[in-house]
Amino acid sequence: MIDALRTTVAGLDFANPVLLASGTAGYGRELHGVIDLERLGGFVTKAVSPEVRHGNRAPRVWDFDGGMINAVGLANPGLAGARDEALPWIAAHVKQPRVFVNVVGRTIEDFAEVVAGLDASPGFHAYELNVSCPNTKKGGLEFGADPDALRALVTRSRAATTKPLFVKLSPTLPDVVGTARVAVDAGATGVTLFNTLPGLVVDTEARRPALGFGSGGVSGPALLPVAALATRRVTQALPDVPVIGTGGVSTADHALQLVLAGASLVALATATMADPHTAERIIADLARWCASRQVARLADLRGTIEWPAS
């Protein structure tokens, strides 16, 4: 029943709907030999910005009772490093999985520069624009929180490529449906729901933040209901727009929750950091679930949750 997991999203064929979220698979090479990358539906690369970024000071990651908090600082080899080293490795070693390149920037122009600079490179199939980044020209306001900036960012990125563009949104947005609509109207193919939730973990013995940067992004089990509700709302309002659901997924049941809520693809984050084999187990468990219930195509269950009558 592995065929039951096959799906087509944004014109791309996926062996299954399970992805590794940005930051969990590096650029593929980091997990090569650790897990069987060919079993994945796909993965999203670590961020790529125009310039090399060295990231925040350590510690960058910290566990707490409810999950994990991180402030890596979008460390990456920059546009040239991704184009000349990371993507050629992916092209040579990754065959079946669909690869998304995560794009970050400090200005609107940065995003279009990365997209234009990478677009002719082999080894990937789509982009994920991380619009949770602060817009330095607007005093640090997130791109996704400013409709005009978001519209301009997506429009310029779309002009640089014909590949699918997914926009990764923040869970702090007051109107996720409205923001998703702005992105799609400007040329986005779909959206990723969500990025991490801003938070702070305090080291009480040291009486200082646990992370070297101070605050960070919270991820883990508690984000699953947040992602599920946002996915439901966006796909109800924009039924033809594919959603990558991410947040708190560590089991096949979690993945199914997001699919039933409307997600076309499901991405793992924190669970992969704890155990890189989690995605492989979820794929196998989803196949068994489909076989046990005689589900011919998991994709047919997308968005079929039965909502209580009002």
Residue pairs with C-beta under 8 A, 6 or more apart in sequence:
1 287
1 288
1 290
1 291
1 295
2 15
2 16
2 287
4 287
4 290
4 291
4 295
4 296
4 297
4 298
5 15
5 16
5 17
5 41
5 283
5 286
5 287
5 290
5 298
6 13
6 14
6 15
6 16
6 297
6 299
7 13
7 14
7 16
7 17
7 41
7 264
7 265
7 297
7 298
7 299
8 14
8 299
9 17
9 190
9 242
9 264
9 265
10 126
10 164
10 166
10 189
10 190
10 242
11 164
12 98
12 125
12 126
12 164
13 98
14 41
14 42
14 98
14 265
15 39
15 40
15 41
15 96
15 97
16 40
16 41
16 283
16 286
16 287
17 41
17 255
17 259
17 263
17 264
17 265
17 266
17 298
17 299
18 40
18 41
18 255
18 265
18 266
18 267
18 268
18 279
18 282
18 283
18 286
19 40
19 41
19 42
19 43
19 44
19 100
19 244
19 265
19 266
19 267
19 268
20 31
20 40
20 42
20 43
20 44
20 267
20 268
20 269
20 272
20 279
21 44
21 246
21 267
21 268
21 269
21 272
22 44
22 45
22 46
22 47
22 100
22 102
22 128
22 130
22 168
23 46
23 47
23 70
23 72
23 102
23 269
24 43
24 268
24 269
24 272
24 273
25 31
25 37
25 43
25 44
25 45
25 46
25 272
26 45
26 46
27 45
27 46
27 82
27 86
27 87
27 89
27 90
28 37
28 43
28 45
28 86
28 89
28 90
28 93
28 94
28 99
29 86
29 89
29 90
29 93
31 37
31 276
32 93
34 276
35 276
35 277
35 279
35 280
36 280
37 43
37 93
37 94
37 97
38 94
38 95
38 96
38 97
39 279
39 280
39 283
40 96
40 97
40 279
40 283
41 97
41 98
41 265
41 283
42 97
42 98
42 99
42 100
42 125
42 265
43 97
43 99
43 100
44 99
44 100
44 101
44 102
44 128
44 267
45 82
45 86
45 90
45 99
45 100
45 101
45 102
45 124
46 75
46 76
46 102
47 53
47 74
47 76
47 102
47 103
47 104
47 130
48 76
48 77
48 78
48 79
48 82
48 101
48 102
48 103
48 104
48 114
48 118
49 74
49 76
49 78
49 79
49 103
49 104
49 105
49 106
49 110
49 114
50 78
50 79
50 105
50 110
50 113
50 114
50 117
51 78
51 79
52 76
52 77
52 78
52 81
53 73
53 74
53 75
53 76
53 78
54 73
54 75
55 72
55 73
55 74
55 75
56 71
56 72
56 73
56 75
56 211
56 212
56 213
57 212
57 213
58 212
59 210
59 211
59 212
60 70
60 71
60 72
60 73
60 211
60 212
60 213
61 68
61 69
61 70
61 72
61 211
61 273
62 68
62 69
62 70
62 201
62 210
62 211
62 216
64 201
64 210
66 218
66 220
66 221
66 222
67 218
67 219
67 220
67 221
67 222
67 223
67 248
67 270
68 218
68 219
68 220
68 270
68 273
69 199
69 200
69 201
69 210
69 211
69 216
69 217
69 218
69 219
70 196
70 211
70 216
70 217
70 219
71 211
71 212
71 213
71 214
71 215
71 216
71 217
73 213
74 104
74 133
76 82
76 104
77 85
77 86
79 113
79 114
79 117
79 118
82 101
82 118
83 117
83 118
83 121
87 101
87 118
87 121
87 122
87 123
87 124
88 121
88 122
88 123
89 123
90 99
90 123
90 124
91 121
91 122
91 123
92 123
94 123
98 125
98 126
99 123
99 124
99 125
99 126
100 124
100 125
100 126
100 127
100 128
100 166
101 118
101 124
101 126
101 127
101 128
102 127
102 128
102 130
102 168
103 111
103 114
103 115
103 127
103 128
103 129
103 130
103 157
104 110
104 111
104 114
104 130
104 133
105 111
105 113
105 114
105 133
106 133
106 134
106 135
106 136
107 135
107 136
107 137
108 135
108 137
108 143
108 149
108 152
108 153
108 156
109 156
111 129
111 153
111 156
111 157
112 153
112 156
112 157
112 159
112 160
115 127
115 157
115 160
115 161
116 160
116 161
118 124
119 160
119 161
119 163
125 163
125 164
126 163
126 164
126 165
126 166
126 189
127 157
127 161
127 163
127 164
127 165
127 166
128 166
128 167
128 168
128 192
128 244
129 153
129 154
129 157
129 165
129 166
129 167
129 168
129 188
130 168
130 195
131 142
131 143
131 144
131 150
131 153
131 167
131 168
131 169
131 170
131 183
132 142
132 143
132 144
132 168
132 169
132 170
132 195
133 142
133 143
134 140
134 141
134 142
134 143
135 141
135 142
135 143
135 146
135 149
138 146
138 149
141 149
142 170
143 149
143 150
143 153
144 150
144 167
144 169
144 170
144 173
144 179
145 170
145 172
145 173
145 179
147 178
147 179
147 182
150 167
150 179
150 182
150 183
150 186
151 182
151 185
151 186
152 186
153 186
154 165
154 167
154 182
154 183
154 186
154 187
154 188
155 186
155 187
157 165
157 187
158 165
158 186
158 187
158 188
164 189
164 190
165 187
165 188
165 189
165 190
166 188
166 189
166 190
166 191
166 192
166 242
166 244
167 180
167 183
167 188
167 190
167 191
167 192
168 191
168 192
168 194
168 195
169 176
169 179
169 180
169 183
169 191
169 192
169 193
169 194
169 195
170 194
170 195
171 193
171 194
171 195
171 196
171 197
171 223
171 226
171 227
171 230
171 247
172 197
172 198
173 179
176 193
176 230
176 233
176 234
177 233
177 234
177 237
177 238
180 191
180 234
180 237
180 238
180 241
181 237
181 238
183 191
184 190
184 191
184 238
184 241
189 241
189 242
190 241
190 242
190 243
190 244
190 264
191 234
191 241
191 243
191 244
192 243
192 244
192 246
192 267
193 227
193 230
193 231
193 234
193 243
193 244
193 245
193 246
193 247
193 263
194 223
194 226
194 227
194 230
194 246
194 247
195 217
196 216
196 217
196 218
196 219
196 223
197 217
197 218
197 219
197 223
197 226
198 215
198 216
198 217
198 218
199 215
199 216
199 217
199 218
200 209
200 214
200 215
200 216
201 209
201 210
201 211
201 216
202 208
202 209
202 210
203 209
203 210
209 215
219 247
219 248
219 269
219 270
220 248
220 270
221 248
221 250
222 248
223 247
223 248
224 247
224 248
224 249
224 254
224 257
224 258
225 248
226 247
227 245
227 246
227 247
227 248
227 258
228 245
228 257
228 258
228 261
229 261
231 243
231 245
231 258
231 261
231 262
231 263
232 261
232 262
232 303
232 305
234 241
234 243
234 262
235 241
235 243
235 261
235 262
235 263
235 302
235 303
236 262
236 303
239 303
242 264
242 265
243 262
243 263
243 264
243 265
244 263
244 264
244 265
244 266
244 267
245 258
245 259
245 261
245 262
245 263
245 265
245 266
245 267
246 266
246 267
246 268
246 269
247 269
248 254
248 270
249 255
249 258
249 266
249 267
249 268
249 269
249 271
249 282
250 268
250 270
250 271
250 274
250 278
251 282
251 285
252 281
252 282
252 285
252 286
252 289
255 266
255 282
255 286
256 286
256 289
256 301
258 266
259 266
259 298
259 301
259 302
260 301
260 302
260 303
260 304
260 305
261 303
261 305
262 302
262 303
262 305
263 302
264 299
264 302
268 278
268 279
268 282
271 278
272 278
272 279
286 298
289 295
290 296
290 298
295 301
